[in-house]
Amino acid sequence: MHDAWFDILANLPWEVFPGIFKKDNSLPPLRLRNTLSGELEVFEPVNGVVKMYNCGPTAYDRQHIGNLFPPVVANVLHRTLKVWGYQVQEVNNITDFGHLSEDEASEDKMTKGLRAEGLPLTLPNMRVVAEKFAALFFADLPLLGVDLKRVTYPRASDYIDEQIALIKTLEQKGYAYQTGDGVYFDTAKFPGYGKLGGLNTEGQLSGVRVGVEGKRNPQDFVLWKPDQKLGWQSPWGLGFPGWHTECVAMIFKILGRQIDIHMGGMDLIPVHHNNEVAQAESATGKQFVRYWMHNEFITIEGRKISKSLGNTLYLHNLTDKGLSPRALRYWFLTGHYRTPMNFTWDAIEGANTALGRLTRAYLEMPKGTPDQEFLQKFYAAVAEDLNTAKALALVWENVKTLNQATLAQADKILGLGFTEVRPRSKLEVKQDIPEGIQALLDSREAARANKDFQKADEMRQEIESAGYELKDTPSGPQLTKK
C-alpha cells in the first residue's frame, strides 16, 4: 500500500505538494546544459519524482568502452540528483529487434548479430542474441559503479502493442501517411521539427522523393516497415515499428507523457531525438522532455572506435591487464561529459595509478565527520553541469586534509568505490604468505610492471593452482586462501 501511494504522489504535479519532494536547499542550484535551448539552465523538475530516460544499446554485440560512457554519465547524474534530495526513476532501454532502414542502405544490426552467431533470422533468435549481449552489458556496469537496481531496463520487443497504438494515434491525428513501402511521419505537419539542437530544415521540405516512392519530404521517417516474412501483425500488415518509435512508446508507458531528462549521444540529436520529439508532441500536444542532455564520444588513439579499424576495446581488455575496472570510470570523470575524450593506454594506466593512490589515501585517513566547507566547494563544481573534472581536482588539492567521512560523501557522486575497499587482511602481510607463493607474487608484479602480461597470467595460474585466490584492487593485489 505504501508503494502504491508513493507512485500516486510521485506523478502529481510538483506544485501540489511543494514540500514533499523538495530538493536540499543547502546545496547550490543544479545547472544542466539543455540541448533544447543550448544554455545552462537551473534544474527544476516537472514531476514529483525526477523521471529520466537514456537511449540504451542495440544488443547485437558486446558493448565496447565507448558504449559504456553514456550509462556512467547517467549514473553520475542519478547520484547527483539523489544527493540533491530528489527521488529518481531512471529507464535505460535495450533494443532487441531489428529496425530495417527505409532505404535499406545498410544491414540491420540485429540481423548482423544473428549472422555472427550463426542463427537463422527469426524474432525468437533476435531475443536470444539480445539477451546474451545484454547480460554482458549488465555484467560490466556494476564493475563501473553503476547500480543496476536503480535503473529499469525494458526490452523494446515487450512494447510492440504500445508502439502500434502510438502510430495509430499519429495516423488518426493526421501526422502519418502510407506509401507502398510503409507508414511514414509527415514532418511538414509538425512546425517544430528540428528544434532540438537547432537543426536547419529550411528549404528541405520540398516534396522530394528520397529513396522511397511516395515519400513526401526528405526528413519524413518510417513509423511502420512492412515485411512479408518477419515481424508482428498490425493494422498495416506484418512488419516492424520504426526505431524512432520505440523510445517514445516505452517512455509513455513507463514514465508518462512528460519527463524531466532525456539523455543520449550527440549523434542522436539530428535524427533520432528530433523524431522522438515530433512523435511525442504531435501525439500529446505537450512538451515531451524538459531537459535534453547529450554526451560526446570516446575515441581510441585519436580514431573512432570501430571493428573495421581493429581498435575495439572492451572492459575485460583492461581487467585482463590487471587494471581496475573503476579506473575506466575514474578516467571518464577526468573529462567533461560534453567534451570528446581520447583513450590511450598511458591515460588509463595513469588513471589506474591515481585511483590506487586515492584509495590508499582514503584507507589511511582518519574517520572524522564530513567537512562541510570542502563539500560546498565540491558540490558547487558538480552543480555546474556535472563538472566531475573540477570536482575530482578539488579532491586531490585537499587530499592531505580530508577525512574518510568527507571523501565517502563526495564518493556518493563520484562512485569510485572507496567505502567498498577493505583494509588488507593479515594474510596479505608479507611474512604470513608462504615463501614460494610470495616469490610467485613478486614475479607476477614484476611482469606486470614490464607489461609482460602473458607471463603475469602464467604466474596468476600458478598462484591459484596452489590454492590461493588473487584479486587485483586499486590498493594492490589481494591474496586469500581458498
Summary of the structure (lengths in Angstrom):
residues: 482
radius of gyration: 25.1
end to end distance: 45.6
largest distance: 80.5
contacts: 1527
relative contact order: 0.11
helix: 45%
strand: 16%
